[in-house]
Amino acid sequence: MKESSKHTIEENTGYWLRRYHDIRKQSEHICEPLQTEDYVVQPVVDVSPPKWHLGHSTWFFETFILVPNYYGYKVFDPHYNFVFNSYYETIGARVIRTDRGNLSRPSVSEIYEYRRYVDEKMTEFLQGDFFRPEHTELLELGLNHEQQHQELLVTDIKFILGHNPLFPAYRKESFLKNSAASEEIKMLKFSEGVYEIGFQGKGFCFDNELGRHKVYLNEFEIADRPVTNREYLEFIKSGGYHDFKYWHAEGWDWVKNTKADSPLYWHNIDDIWMIYTLEGLKEINLDDLLCHINFFEASAFAAWKGMRLPTEAEWEVASGLINWGKRWEWTNSAYLPYPGYKRASGAVGEYNGKFMINQMVLRGASEATPEGHSRNTYRNFFPANLQWQFTGIRLAK
């Protein structure tokens, strides 16, 4: 082996080791304020217990990197493949999503032991002779996968504590960045024409961002910032949740079935609007950016304003001129493949492609998004009825 080549490999190893351990530590840092009992709760199907996130993200590295590539590796516990497989049919049977809250075992301490074991073996792998350049693509996917679960940890912890009758604080001090917006919304105009969207260049992206392609857009206007609590409160006070004409049919069904009359975590107590935050229950700051609303609510508000939600193409074209990154912003685009999209073979191909139905695209990032895990081509996606993510509204017309 040439000395220069050896030096490059050693530098590469150091880079991946640092990234791996930094990202893995962040997941555990998010969980530090929790009591043991907090790790096990699953209030609704969409929210997973924090200990499941810690185990699942560890299982990803064990299953996709160590087992097939580290000769002689011994799995920590053969039962964990059944417990921590999320949705990979290729990998085999799994605990159904609704039953994750029934997993009193393995214990929290056993899951942390599992993390330590896999981290130790990943360190050996990255420093050893079995680590090859062709493994880095899968390693990068695993790290980004863990960062996705870090954001889910924050959102799920907030839902768990925010539905505890005592409204306990996750942290007493401010955990997320300030998201206030006091200036009036300005509408930015874009001319009709052919634009290009989709990821290009070096660096990581998910497969659903690939297939850069041209789109024709009519002239449109888009708001320079998302909607605030104050602006949305006007919609509530005007009877927006009680007037069917602003809502999609399915959205109106959702309003009637859930008796919704405000965003998630809002509580009208003695005619004072309160909101559950990660620091506990507080009076609403009207200048904060609106958060935790679903696609139905976003569309209804836009209709009440005489506007609409932007398409994901409009959002991406405008992204260089608008203030984004504090809220995942609902778009008016269904989650569908870009032209030329090809699903990868094996379990990795199940990561995004199989969900391209009955979901809407969100763009941007949120206060809960890990540092370095956002870009203007990122295509997040959720069903139209879900509120628990850090979602907001940007208007267009």
N, C-alpha and C positions, 0 to 999 in steps of 0.2 A: 504493500500500500504506500502511495506517495505521501510525503509528510504534509503537503498542502491539503490533500484530500482528507487525511486523518484529522487535521486541524478543523476543517469545515464540519466534519461529522461531530467532533467534540463540541464545537460552538452550537450546532444544531441541538445536541443533547441538552446542553445547558439551557437553551431557550425553551425547549419543550418541558423540561423539568420545572423551570420557574413558572411557566404558564399553568401547567397542570396543578402544582401545589397552591399557587395563588388562587385559582378558581375554586379548587376544592375547599380551601379554608374559608372562602367567602360564604359558601353554603352553610357551613357550621356557625359562622359568625351571625348569619341571619337568625339562626335558631337559639343563640345564646340566651335571650331574655325569656324563653319559654320555660314553663313548669313541665314536669314529666307528663302530667295529665293532658297538657295542650297538644302533645305530639300525636295523640291517638284519635282525636275527634274528627268525624266526617259528617257535618250537618246536612249536606245535600250531595247528590251524585257528582256534581261538577267540581266539588272541593275534595282534594285528597288530604289525608292526615300528613302532617309535616314529616313524620318518621318514614312514611312511604316514599316521599320525594327523595329523602336521603338514601334510602335503600335502592330505589329504582335507578337513580343517576349512577350509583356505584355498580349496580348490576350491568349497566350499559358497557362500562369499561371492561368488566370481567367477561361478559358474554361475547362482545364483538372484537375485543383486542387481545385479552390475555388467553382465553381458551383456544382460539385458533392459531395464535402466533407465538405464544411463549411455551416452548417445548417443556413438558414435565409439570406444567402448572396444575395445581390441585384446587378445585373450586372450594370456596369457603363452606358452603352448605348446599347440597344438591337440591333441597327443597326451595331455595330462594329463586330459582328460575320460574317456578310456579307462582311464587308470591309477588315478585317484582317485575315480571313481564307485563308491559302495559297493554299493547294492542298488536304485537307482532305475531301474526298467525304462523309465519315461517318458523318461529322459535318453539311453538307448542302451546300446550294448555296453560291457563293462567287464572288467577283469582279475578272474578268479574268486578268491574269498577265499583258497583254499588256495595260490595262487601269489603272494601279496603278498611273501613272503620271497624270491622269485626276482628281485625288482626291485633288482638292484644299481645300475641306472640308472633314473630320474635319481638323481644323487648327493645326499648330504646337503647339500652346499654349494649345489647347484642348487635344492633344495627351500627352503632358507633364502632364497635369492635370489627364488624364487617368492613366498614370504611377504612379503618387503620390497616387491616390485612390487605385489601386491594391496593391501597396507596403504597404500601411497602412493596408489593409485587410489581406495581406499575413503575415504581422507581427502579427496581432491579431490571425490569424490561427495557426501560428507556436508557439505562446505562450499560446494557449488555449487548451481546453480539446479535441477538435476534431482532433488534430494532432496525428497521430498514426505511429508506426514504419513502417507499410506497405505502408505509403505514401512516404517514403524517396526515393524509386526507381524512382517514377514518378517525384519527386522534383529534383533529380539528373539529370534526362533526361532534365527537363526544364532548368536547369542551363547550361548544356552542349549545349542545343539548343540555348540559348542566346549567349553563347560564339561563336558558329558557326556564328551567325548573327553579332557579333562584327567584325569578320574577313570579312564578306560580307560588312559590313558598310565601312571598310577601302578600300576594293577593289572597291566598288560602288562609294564612294566619289572620289577616284582617277580617275575613268572613267568619272564622271560628270565634274570635274574640268579640267581634261586632254583633254576634248573635248570642253571646252570653248575656243573661239578664243584668249582670253587674257592669257591663261595658268596661271591662278592665283594659288598662293601657298596655300596649305592647312594649313601648318605651316611654319614659316620662319626658325625655328631651325630644326635640324635633328630629325625625328620622329621614324625612324626604325634603327635597328642595322646595323653596318658596315658589308658588305657582300663581301669584296674584297678577292681575292684568287690569290696570285702571284706565287705560286709554280707550277711546272709542274704536270700534271695529272699522277698518278701512277695507274697501273692496278693491282688489287688484285685477286689472283687466288684461286678458290674453287674447291675441288675435287668432282667427281661425288659421288652420294650416296642418301640415304633416309634422309630427314630432316622433321622437324615438323614446321608448321606455324599456326597462329591464336592466339587469346587471351587466356591466362590462368591466374589463380591466383585471388587475391582480387582486388577490385577497379572497377571503371566504365569502360565500353566499350559499343559501339553501337552493336546492334544485328548482323550486317553484319560481325563483327570480330569474332563471336563465331563459334564453330565447329572446334576446333583445330584438325589438321589432318596431315597425312604424305604425303609428296610429293617426287617424285624421280626427281633429277636434274642431268643432264649431267654436266661434268666439264665446268666451266665458269669463265670468268674474268669480273670484274666490277671496274669502276673508283672510286678512293678514294674521289673525290669531283665532284660537278657539273661543267658544262661548263661556261666559262666567256664570257663577251661581245667581248673581243679581238678574242677569238677562233671562235665565231659565225660570226664576221665581215669578217673573211677570207672566210667563206662560201658565204656570200653576194657578196664579191668582185670577187669570182671565178665564179659568175653567177648562184649560186645555185637556185635562185628563177626563173630562166629561162630555166632550164634543167629538162624535165619531168622524166628523168630516176631515179631520186632520190625520187620521190613522189608516194604515193598511188594514184590510179585513182581518188578517191574522193578528195584527197588532191590537186591534180593538177587542178581539177575543181574549187576548192576553190581559188587557186592562180589566175586562169584566171578570175573568176567571181568577185573577190574582188580587182584584180590588186595589190595584196600584193607583197612587195619587201623588207620588213624588219619587225622586231617585233613590237608589239603594243607600242606606245609612242615614237618610234624612228622617227626623222625628219632630213633629209639631207638639211641643210640650208647653201647655198654658199659653198658647198663641205665640210662642217663640220657636223659631226654627233652629233645631239643634242637629248636629251631625257627628256621627262616630268617626273618629280619626285614630291613627295608630298611637296617638298620645291620649286617647280616651274621648269621652263625649264632650263636645264644645259647642258654643253658639256658632252658627255658620258665618264665615267670613264671606260677605257677598262679592268681594272682588277676586276671590279664588276662582281658578278655572273649574268649571263643572266637571264632575267625575262620576263614574259608576252608573252610566245609563246604557240602555240597550239600543239596538238598531231601530226598533219600533219607536222608542221615545225620541231618538235623534231625528228620524224622518218626520215625526209629528211636529216637533218643534220647528223644523225647517219649513214645513208646510204652513204652520201658523205665522211664520215670518214672511210668507210669500216667496220663499226661496226653496232650495233643495240641498242635498248632500253632494259633494263633488264625486266624480268617478275616480277610480284609482289612477287612471292615466292623467286626468286633470291635476290630481294631487301631486303626482310625481313631477310633472312638467313645471308646476309652480313651486316645488319644494325649495328651490334655491332662493326664493324671495319671501317666503312666509316663515313665521315663527313656529317651529314644531319641536316635539321631543318631550313634552310634559304629559301628554295624553295620547293613548291610542285613539285614532280618529276614524270613526265609521265612514266608509265610502258607500256610494250607491252601486258598487260593483259586486257581482257574484264571484265567489272564489272558483275560478276555472283555470285550466292550463294555458300557458302562453303558446303561441305557434311553435311547433317543433318540439314541444316538451316530450321527454322520454323518461319513463319510470325506470330507475336503476333495478338491476336484478337482485334477488335475495331480499333479506329483511330490510336492508337500507331503503329499498324501493317502496316500503310501506310508510316511510317517514312523513311524506306530504301528499302524494298523489291520490291515495285512497280516500282522502277527505274532501276531494273536489266536488262536493255536492251539498246543497242545503246549507251553505255557509256564506257569510259576507266578509269582504276584505276590509281590514283596518290598516291604516298606514301611520307611520311615525315611530313613536316610542313612548315610554311613560317615565314618571319619576321612579318607578320600581324596576325599570330596565337596567341591567348591569352596565357598567361603563364599558365602552367598546363593543356593545352588542346592538348597535343601531346603525341604520343606513337608509337612504331615501328610497331604495328599491325593495326594502324588507316588506314581505307580504304576510301580515298576521291574518288570522281568520277565526271566526267564531259563529255559532248559530245566532239568529237575530234576537232571541229572547234573553240572552245572558247579559248580566249587569256587573258581575263581580270583578271583572278586569278594570284597570284604570283607564276607562274609556271616556271620550268627550265628543264634542260636536264642532265641526268647521262648516260654515255656510258657503254656498255657491249659488250662482244663478247664470 
